[in-house]
Amino acid sequence: MFLGHFRSQLKQSNHLFLPEIWRKSISGTVYLTQGFDQNLLILTEGTFHEIYLQLTSLNIADPLVRLLSRMFLGKASPLEMNKNGAITLPDSLMEYANLVNEFVIVGQGDYLEVWSPDQWQQQQTQINDVQANTQRFSTLMITTH
């Protein structure tokens, strides 16, 4: 499970090094794709496949379904993590997420998000707005059984 967040530098040739604590949870291919919030998503093969199955079960005649498929699948790249725990980010996705020298990588349970530091700071501002959060999350029905 991917939890917490880390800030780091991009290395030569667009290499993003995953923290060692998360490398243990990844074997084989990872999938990198465009996220929903000007960020990137790193998904394990299993998680990517689950989302793929959900997407392909939707009505292809629906324009929103086609748009989502183009965004999620059309921007996806299967990548191999090297022995040092690095993946190489495609230029087009780096540009989309405004990644230049630094990045913030955020655990989301089954997947990881990659943010530019500026975009992550904007997210932090929203996350830390206690008054707004009371309204935002009140209808989500989160329980602890």
VENQUI-V252207 format. One record per residue. N is the residue number from 1. NEAR is the number of other C-alpha atoms within 10 Angstrom. Layout:
n=(N:N)
near=(NEAR:NEAR)
This chain:
n=(1:2:3:4:5:6:7:8:9:10:11:12:13:14:15:16:17:18:19:20:21:22:23:24:25:26:27:28:29:30:31:32:33:34:35:36:37:38:39:40:41:42:43:44:45:46:47:48:49:50:51:52:53:54:55:56:57:58:59:60:61:62:63:64:65:66:67:68:69:70:71:72:73:74:75:76:77:78:79:80:81:82:83:84:85:86:87:88:89:90:91:92:93:94:95:96:97:98:99:100:101:102:103:104:105:106:107:108:109:110:111:112:113:114:115:116:117:118:119:120:121:122:123:124:125:126:127:128:129:130:131:132:133:134:135:136:137:138:139:140:141:142:143:144:145)
near=(13:16:14:10:14:13:15:15:15:18:13:9:11:18:17:21:19:18:15:10:10:14:16:10:11:15:11:11:15:20:20:27:23:24:19:11:12:16:22:24:22:26:21:20:15:13:15:22:13:10:14:14:11:9:17:12:10:13:11:13:8:9:10:12:16:16:13:13:17:12:15:20:18:12:15:19:17:16:17:15:20:12:8:10:17:19:20:18:19:17:11:11:20:18:11:13:19:18:24:13:13:17:22:20:26:20:17:14:10:15:18:23:21:27:26:21:19:14:18:19:13:10:13:11:10:12:11:10:10:11:8:11:12:10:9:10:10:9:8:7:6:8:5:3:3)
